[in-house]
Amino acid sequence: MIRHTGLRPIASAWRWQESAACHGADSALFYAPEGEYAFARLQREERARQLCAGCPVREECAEFAMAIGDRHGMWGGTTHRERVAVLRRSRNRASTADQSGTQRPEARR
């Protein structure tokens, strides 16, 4: 099943990738091979983070992964779990802000 993300395949939407520190790098650095052991994963992820650390489009990269719901790989120096945690914190902050706002007139009765 194809999941539609609302993103249109236009060059300007992807242009940020041309400035990425990883542009042209081996994608194996960012995606776990099947059966990868935890220690090897941690080492690979650390190498990816080092490359991402100085990347001029690191934020755009991580935001892109969150926008499309990517569940695999390192994007902007973040893992899927880290991106999910960011989204949850963002939702929790928004929910807390909504709850601390003024009550609707019908709720005050």
C-alpha positions as CSV (number, residue, x, y, z in Angstrom):
1,M,0.0,0.0,0.0
2,I,1.3,3.4,-0.9
3,R,1.1,6.1,1.8
4,H,0.6,9.6,0.5
5,T,2.6,12.2,2.4
6,G,1.3,15.3,0.7
7,L,4.8,15.9,-0.6
8,R,5.1,16.6,-4.3
9,P,8.1,15.4,-6.2
10,I,9.5,18.8,-7.2
11,A,13.2,19.5,-7.3
12,S,13.0,22.6,-5.1
13,A,11.5,20.4,-2.2
14,W,14.6,18.2,-2.3
15,R,17.3,20.8,-3.1
16,W,18.5,20.9,0.5
17,Q,19.9,17.4,0.0
18,E,22.5,18.8,-2.4
19,S,24.1,20.8,0.5
20,A,24.1,17.8,2.9
21,A,27.4,16.6,4.4
22,C,26.3,13.1,3.4
23,H,25.6,13.9,-0.2
24,G,27.4,11.1,-2.1
25,A,28.2,9.1,1.0
26,D,27.5,5.4,1.3
27,S,23.9,5.0,2.5
28,A,25.0,1.9,4.5
29,L,26.3,4.4,7.1
30,F,22.7,5.5,7.8
31,Y,20.7,2.3,7.4
32,A,21.1,-0.8,9.5
33,P,21.8,-4.0,7.6
34,E,19.6,-7.0,8.5
35,G,20.9,-8.8,11.6
36,E,23.1,-5.9,12.8
37,Y,24.3,-6.5,16.4
38,A,23.7,-3.7,19.0
39,F,27.4,-2.8,19.4
40,A,27.9,-2.5,15.6
41,R,24.7,-0.4,15.3
42,L,25.9,2.0,18.0
43,Q,29.3,2.3,16.3
44,R,27.6,2.9,12.9
45,E,25.2,5.4,14.3
46,E,28.1,7.3,16.0
47,R,29.9,7.6,12.7
48,A,26.7,8.9,11.1
49,R,26.2,11.4,13.9
50,Q,29.8,12.7,13.5
51,L,29.1,13.3,9.8
52,C,25.8,14.9,10.6
53,A,27.2,17.1,13.4
54,G,28.7,19.7,11.0
55,C,26.0,19.4,8.3
56,P,24.5,22.7,7.2
57,V,21.1,21.1,6.5
58,R,20.9,18.8,9.6
59,E,17.7,20.3,10.9
60,E,16.0,20.2,7.5
61,C,17.0,16.6,7.2
62,A,15.6,15.6,10.5
63,E,12.4,17.6,9.9
64,F,12.0,15.9,6.5
65,A,12.2,12.4,8.1
66,M,9.6,13.4,10.7
67,A,7.3,15.0,8.0
68,I,7.3,11.8,5.9
69,G,7.2,9.5,8.9
70,D,10.4,7.6,7.9
71,R,10.9,4.7,10.3
72,H,14.4,3.7,9.2
73,G,17.8,5.2,9.1
74,M,19.6,8.2,10.6
75,W,18.3,11.5,9.4
76,G,19.8,14.8,10.6
77,G,21.8,12.8,13.2
78,T,18.7,11.3,14.7
79,T,17.4,7.7,14.9
80,H,13.7,6.9,14.4
81,R,13.3,6.5,18.2
82,E,14.7,9.9,18.7
83,R,12.5,11.5,16.1
84,V,9.4,9.8,17.7
85,A,10.5,11.2,21.1
86,V,10.7,14.8,19.6
87,L,7.3,14.5,18.0
88,R,5.8,13.2,21.3
89,R,7.3,16.1,23.3
90,S,6.0,18.5,20.7
91,R,2.5,17.0,20.9
92,N,2.6,17.0,24.8
93,R,3.6,20.7,24.8
94,A,0.8,21.6,22.4
95,S,-1.6,19.6,24.5
96,T,-0.5,21.2,27.7
97,A,-0.8,24.7,26.1
98,D,-4.3,23.9,25.0
99,Q,-5.3,22.7,28.5
100,S,-3.9,25.8,30.2
101,G,-5.8,28.1,27.9
102,T,-9.1,29.7,28.8
103,Q,-12.1,27.5,29.1
104,R,-14.9,27.6,26.6
105,P,-17.9,29.7,27.8
106,E,-20.1,26.6,27.9
107,A,-17.6,24.8,30.2
108,R,-17.7,27.6,32.8
109,R,-21.3,27.0,33.8
